[in-house]
């Protein structure tokens, strides 16, 4: 199996477990203020996970795509990040 796929999958699984833990912690604490803090932390980490996984994927695709398509993909990822602010 390709190491890039393993890294991408592990990053998503780890972030998923972190999100699940955050949800359980929100439920356990039963406090709106604490839940908002936990949600803010998870929300601020999400774009970095997206950027990291996308970067790994784009590096893996760099040898298979022509430069124009690669530029379009990088622009798309950038626009998603800008739009999620």
C-alpha positions in Angstrom: 0.0 0.0 0.0 1.2 3.5 -0.8 2.6 5.3 2.3 0.8 8.5 1.2 -2.5 6.8 1.5 -1.6 5.4 4.9 -0.6 8.9 6.1 -3.7 10.5 4.7 -5.9 7.8 6.3 -4.2 8.0 9.6 -4.5 11.7 9.8 -8.3 11.5 9.1 -8.8 8.7 11.6 -6.8 10.5 14.3 -8.8 13.7 13.7 -12.1 11.7 13.7 -11.1 10.1 17.1 -10.3 13.6 18.4 -13.7 14.9 17.2 -15.5 11.9 18.8 -13.6 12.5 22.0 -14.6 16.2 21.9 -18.3 15.2 21.4 -18.2 12.8 24.3 -16.4 15.4 26.5 -19.1 17.9 25.6 -21.8 15.4 26.6 -20.0 14.5 29.8 -19.3 18.2 30.9 -23.0 19.2 30.2 -22.0 22.8 30.0 -22.7 25.1 27.1 -19.6 27.4 27.7 -17.2 24.4 27.9 -18.8 22.8 24.8 -18.3 26.0 22.8 -14.7 26.1 23.8 -14.2 22.4 22.8 -16.0 23.1 19.5 -13.8 26.1 18.9 -10.6 24.1 19.4 -11.9 21.3 17.1 -13.0 23.9 14.5 -9.6 25.6 14.5 -7.8 22.3 14.0 -10.0 21.1 11.2 -8.6 23.3 8.4 -5.0 22.3 9.3 -6.0 18.6 9.0 -7.7 19.4 5.6 -4.6 21.3 4.4 -2.2 18.6 5.6 -4.2 15.7 4.0 -4.6 17.7 0.8 -0.9 18.5 0.7 0.0 14.8 1.0 -2.5 13.9 -1.7 -1.3 16.7 -4.1 2.3 15.6 -3.6 1.3 12.1 -4.5 -0.5 13.3 -7.6 2.2 15.8 -8.7 4.0 13.3 -11.0 0.7 12.1 -12.6 -0.9 15.5 -13.4 0.1 18.2 -15.8 1.0 21.5 -14.2 -2.2 23.3 -15.3 -4.4 20.7 -13.5 -2.1 20.8 -10.5 -2.4 24.6 -10.3 -6.2 24.3 -10.5 -6.2 21.7 -7.6 -4.0 24.0 -5.5 -6.3 26.9 -6.2 -9.3 24.9 -5.3 -7.8 23.9 -1.9 -6.8 27.5 -1.3 -10.3 28.7 -2.1 -11.9 26.1 0.3 -9.6 27.4 3.0 -10.4 31.0 2.3 -14.1 30.2 2.2 -14.0 28.4 5.6 -12.8 31.4 7.5 
